[in-house]
């Protein structure tokens, strides 16, 4: 059978927008669903990142862009993921 306990969702992390997080979490709570965390949603990230790169979810900082001669932004949403750098 299908019921509210079969509903799972993901809301943006609170650091992105507290209103977006609260509205998504509240909606799931009202319908009886389960709100997944960032690491629940991206379940392969915690074990795969240290095995591949040797550290947990490390990303280069934007200052590294100046050291490159060629940048490919493949599947990147710079205004959402690099908010301080989006105005460049």
C-alpha positions as a printed Julia matrix, in Angstrom:
88×3 Matrix{Float64}:
  0.0    0.0     0.0
  0.99   3.56   -0.53
  0.69   6.14    2.19
  2.32   9.28    3.5
  5.24   7.31    4.89
  6.19   6.46    1.29
  6.72  10.14    0.44
 10.29  11.37    0.7
 11.59  14.72   -0.37
 14.55  17.02   -0.33
 14.5   20.68    0.57
 17.4   23.07   -0.11
 19.92  23.25    2.7
 19.26  26.06    5.21
 22.42  27.87    4.12
 20.9   28.43    0.67
 17.62  29.93    1.87
 15.98  29.47    5.23
 12.54  30.18    3.71
 12.97  27.55    0.97
 14.2   25.0     3.49
 11.42  25.71    5.98
  8.65  25.64    3.38
  9.82  22.33    1.91
 10.37  20.73    5.3
  7.03  22.01    6.59
  5.13  20.73    3.55
  6.63  17.26    3.9
  5.85  17.31    7.61
  2.21  18.26    6.98
  1.61  15.4     4.54
  3.44  12.91    6.76
  6.45  12.51    4.5
 10.12  12.21    5.32
 12.54  15.05    4.69
 15.89  13.76    3.48
 19.13  15.51    4.32
 21.71  16.59    1.76
 23.74  13.4     2.3
 20.64  11.2     2.21
 19.69  12.63   -1.17
 23.18  12.34   -2.63
 23.8    8.95   -1.04
 26.92   8.02   -3.01
 28.77  11.22   -2.11
 29.94  10.44    1.46
 31.62   7.08    0.72
 32.76   7.82   -2.84
 34.43  11.17   -2.28
 37.04  10.01    0.28
 37.72   6.81   -1.67
 38.3    8.75   -4.89
 39.91  11.99   -3.73
 41.13  11.15   -0.22
 39.02  13.8     1.52
 35.39  14.5     2.22
 33.52  16.7    -0.31
 36.32  19.15   -0.89
 35.86  21.64   -3.68
 38.39  24.1    -5.03
 37.88  27.7    -4.11
 37.09  30.33   -6.7
 40.55  31.88   -6.4
 41.81  28.81   -8.29
 40.02  30.09  -11.39
 42.78  32.67  -11.86
 45.41  29.91  -12.03
 43.74  28.21  -14.99
 44.1   28.95  -18.66
 40.92  27.11  -19.68
 37.7   26.68  -17.68
 34.86  24.31  -18.51
 31.74  24.9   -16.41
 29.92  21.68  -17.2
 26.6   21.36  -15.4
 27.48  24.17  -13.05
 25.02  26.71  -11.74
 27.47  29.4   -10.67
 24.88  31.84   -9.25
 23.55  29.12   -6.96
 26.73  27.28   -5.99
 29.22  30.16   -5.94
 27.04  33.05   -4.8
 29.88  35.46   -3.87
 31.46  34.98   -7.31
 28.3   35.24   -9.4
 28.64  38.97   -9.98
 31.8   38.48  -12.05
